[in-house]
Amino acid sequence: MITPLPFDTQLFNYPVGRISINTDWNEENFAIAAKEFQLIYLFSKSPVAFNNPSIQLVDIKMTFEKHIDNPTEIPEIKPFQKSLSKELQDLAFESGAYSRYKLDTRLNQEEFEKLYRIWIQKAWESNSVLQAPDLQGMVTYSVDAKAAKVGLIAVSKESQGKGWGKKLMKAAEATAFSLGAETIEVSTQETNIPACKLYESLGYKLAEKTFVYHWYSEK
């Protein structure tokens, strides 16, 4: 019923699991099984009313997709080839300003910081980070066969409103296209209205909407 998540468990140093809510959902059975965990992610395609106050809505995930066709090259956006710096990590944290790991105030053991440090480190290790000049912004990406994904994207607070977000996305599209990708996907939160508007302005279409809940137990 609940799938254990070894990576999250090791990173957060307490038991973490996940479950997808479907027609077989039973809150009483869930409560019994949940006793083995401290944090559980619950995913649903529609809103769910829970009796248990430990289950809280933390995100409405918006996944956008686009077919890459004749992408525009952005010469000023280049691969990040320096050492993993505090400035790059700070941009990773900025990319998670609307993250459920940051907004769920019950997660107070540096879960957000731990996770985003790992994410930017893995992108850096795989040479999958693009940067704006003087590290005014960055974007990470991955390509699997013909499908690409944008992972983290952020523009420094001092450089926001100057069009770097659009340029970073276009550069990610061009890079993914050069690696064989035909489609590209990016996810954000419904509350992150600027990001949603940015992706829509670039021709992305909403492909999936997921309601994400956290069950959390103080132990």
C-alpha positions as CSV (number, residue, x, y, z in Angstrom):
1,M,0.0,0.0,0.0
2,I,2.7,2.5,1.0
3,T,5.9,2.3,-0.9
4,P,9.1,3.0,1.2
5,L,11.5,5.5,-0.3
6,P,15.1,4.5,0.6
7,F,16.7,7.6,-0.8
8,D,14.5,10.1,1.1
9,T,14.7,7.9,4.2
10,Q,18.5,7.9,4.2
11,L,18.7,11.7,3.4
12,F,16.2,12.8,6.0
13,N,17.2,10.1,8.6
14,Y,13.7,8.9,9.3
15,P,11.2,6.6,7.4
16,V,9.7,8.1,4.3
17,G,7.1,6.6,2.0
18,R,4.7,7.4,-0.8
19,I,1.2,6.4,-2.0
20,S,-1.0,7.1,-4.9
21,I,-4.6,7.6,-4.0
22,N,-7.1,5.7,-6.2
23,T,-10.5,4.1,-6.0
24,D,-9.1,1.6,-3.4
25,W,-8.2,4.4,-1.0
26,N,-9.2,3.7,2.6
27,E,-8.1,6.3,5.2
28,E,-8.4,3.9,8.2
29,N,-6.2,1.3,6.5
30,F,-3.8,4.0,5.6
31,A,-3.6,5.2,9.2
32,I,-2.6,1.7,10.4
33,A,0.1,1.3,7.7
34,A,1.4,4.8,8.2
35,K,2.6,4.0,11.8
36,E,5.8,2.6,10.2
37,F,6.7,6.0,8.8
38,Q,7.3,9.6,9.8
39,L,6.6,11.2,6.5
40,I,4.5,10.0,3.6
41,Y,3.8,11.7,0.3
42,L,0.2,11.2,-1.0
43,F,-0.5,11.9,-4.7
44,S,-4.0,12.3,-6.2
45,K,-5.4,13.4,-9.6
46,S,-8.2,15.3,-7.8
47,P,-8.7,17.0,-4.4
48,V,-9.3,14.7,-1.4
49,A,-11.0,15.5,1.9
50,F,-9.2,13.8,4.8
51,N,-10.4,13.3,8.4
52,N,-6.9,13.1,9.7
53,P,-5.4,16.6,10.3
54,S,-1.9,15.1,9.9
55,I,-2.6,14.9,6.2
56,Q,-2.1,18.4,4.7
57,L,-2.2,19.7,1.1
58,V,1.3,21.0,0.4
59,D,1.4,21.3,-3.4
60,I,-0.7,21.3,-6.6
61,K,1.9,20.2,-9.0
62,M,1.6,21.5,-12.6
63,T,3.5,19.6,-15.3
64,F,3.9,21.3,-18.6
65,E,5.1,19.8,-21.9
66,K,6.3,21.1,-25.2
67,H,7.3,19.6,-28.5
68,I,10.8,20.9,-29.4
69,D,10.9,22.1,-33.0
70,N,13.7,24.3,-34.4
71,P,14.7,25.7,-31.0
72,T,16.4,29.1,-30.7
73,E,20.1,29.2,-29.7
74,I,20.9,31.6,-26.8
75,P,24.6,32.3,-27.1
76,E,25.0,34.0,-23.7
77,I,23.7,31.0,-21.9
78,K,26.6,28.5,-21.5
79,P,27.3,25.3,-19.6
80,F,28.4,25.8,-16.0
81,Q,31.9,24.5,-15.9
82,K,33.2,25.8,-12.6
83,S,33.4,24.1,-9.2
84,L,30.2,23.5,-7.2
85,S,29.9,26.9,-5.4
86,K,27.8,28.4,-2.7
87,E,26.4,30.8,-5.4
88,L,25.2,27.8,-7.4
89,Q,23.7,26.2,-4.3
90,D,22.0,29.5,-3.4
91,L,20.3,29.5,-6.9
92,A,19.2,25.9,-6.3
93,F,17.5,27.1,-3.0
94,E,16.0,30.0,-4.9
95,S,14.5,27.5,-7.4
96,G,12.7,25.9,-4.5
97,A,11.0,29.0,-3.2
98,Y,7.6,27.4,-3.7
99,S,8.7,23.8,-2.9
100,R,6.5,21.7,-0.6
101,Y,9.6,20.7,1.3
102,K,10.1,24.4,2.2
103,L,6.5,25.4,2.7
104,D,5.5,22.4,4.9
105,T,6.6,24.0,8.3
106,R,6.5,20.6,10.0
107,L,9.7,19.7,8.1
108,N,12.1,21.5,10.3
109,Q,15.2,19.2,10.1
110,E,16.7,21.0,7.1
111,E,14.9,18.6,4.7
112,F,14.6,21.3,2.0
113,E,18.3,22.2,2.1
114,K,19.5,18.6,2.1
115,L,17.3,17.7,-0.9
116,Y,18.2,20.7,-3.0
117,R,21.9,20.4,-2.3
118,I,21.7,16.8,-3.6
119,W,19.7,17.8,-6.7
120,I,22.1,20.6,-7.7
121,Q,25.2,18.4,-6.9
122,K,23.9,15.6,-9.1
123,A,23.1,18.0,-12.0
124,W,26.6,19.5,-11.6
125,E,28.3,16.1,-11.6
126,S,26.5,15.1,-14.8
127,N,27.4,18.4,-16.5
128,S,23.7,19.3,-16.9
129,V,23.7,22.9,-15.6
130,L,23.4,25.9,-17.9
131,Q,24.1,29.4,-16.6
132,A,23.4,33.0,-17.4
133,P,26.4,35.4,-17.4
134,D,28.0,36.0,-14.0
135,L,25.7,33.3,-12.7
136,Q,22.6,35.6,-12.8
137,G,20.6,32.4,-13.2
138,M,20.8,28.7,-13.9
139,V,18.8,25.8,-15.3
140,T,19.4,22.0,-15.0
141,Y,18.1,19.5,-17.4
142,S,18.1,15.8,-18.2
143,V,17.6,13.8,-21.4
144,D,16.3,10.2,-21.6
145,A,16.0,9.0,-25.2
146,K,13.8,11.6,-26.9
147,A,12.3,13.1,-23.8
148,A,13.9,15.9,-21.8
149,K,13.1,17.4,-18.4
150,V,13.9,20.7,-16.8
151,G,14.9,20.1,-13.2
152,L,15.8,23.3,-11.4
153,I,15.5,26.8,-12.7
154,A,16.2,30.1,-10.9
155,V,17.2,33.6,-11.5
156,S,19.0,35.6,-8.8
157,K,16.8,38.1,-6.9
158,E,19.0,40.9,-8.3
159,S,18.5,39.8,-11.9
160,Q,14.8,38.9,-11.9
161,G,12.5,40.7,-14.4
162,K,15.2,41.0,-17.1
163,G,14.2,38.0,-19.2
164,W,16.8,35.5,-18.0
165,G,14.1,32.9,-17.1
166,K,12.9,32.8,-20.7
167,K,16.5,32.7,-22.1
168,L,17.4,29.9,-19.7
169,M,14.4,27.8,-20.8
170,K,15.1,28.4,-24.5
171,A,18.7,27.4,-23.9
172,A,17.6,24.2,-22.2
173,E,15.3,23.4,-25.1
174,A,18.2,23.9,-27.6
175,T,20.6,21.8,-25.6
176,A,18.1,19.0,-25.2
177,F,17.3,19.1,-28.9
178,S,21.0,18.8,-29.7
179,L,21.0,15.6,-27.6
180,G,18.1,14.1,-29.5
181,A,15.1,15.1,-27.4
182,E,11.9,15.8,-29.2
183,T,9.8,16.8,-26.2
184,I,10.6,18.7,-23.0
185,E,8.8,18.7,-19.6
186,V,8.9,21.1,-16.7
187,S,7.0,21.0,-13.4
188,T,6.1,23.8,-11.0
189,Q,3.5,24.7,-8.4
190,E,0.1,26.2,-9.1
191,T,0.9,28.9,-6.6
192,N,4.1,29.8,-8.6
193,I,2.1,32.0,-11.0
194,P,5.2,33.7,-12.6
195,A,6.6,30.3,-13.6
196,C,3.3,29.0,-14.9
197,K,2.9,32.2,-17.1
198,L,6.5,31.9,-18.3
199,Y,6.0,28.3,-19.5
200,E,2.7,29.1,-21.2
201,S,4.3,32.1,-22.9
202,L,6.9,29.8,-24.4
203,G,4.3,27.4,-25.8
204,Y,4.1,24.8,-23.1
205,K,0.8,23.1,-22.4
206,L,-0.5,21.7,-19.1
207,A,-0.1,18.0,-19.3
208,E,-0.9,16.9,-15.8
209,K,-2.1,18.4,-12.5
210,T,-1.4,16.5,-9.3
211,F,-2.5,17.2,-5.8
212,V,0.2,16.4,-3.3
213,Y,-0.3,15.9,0.4
214,H,2.1,15.2,3.2
215,W,1.2,13.0,6.2
216,Y,3.7,13.8,8.9
217,S,4.1,12.3,12.4
218,E,6.2,13.9,15.2
219,K,8.3,11.1,16.7
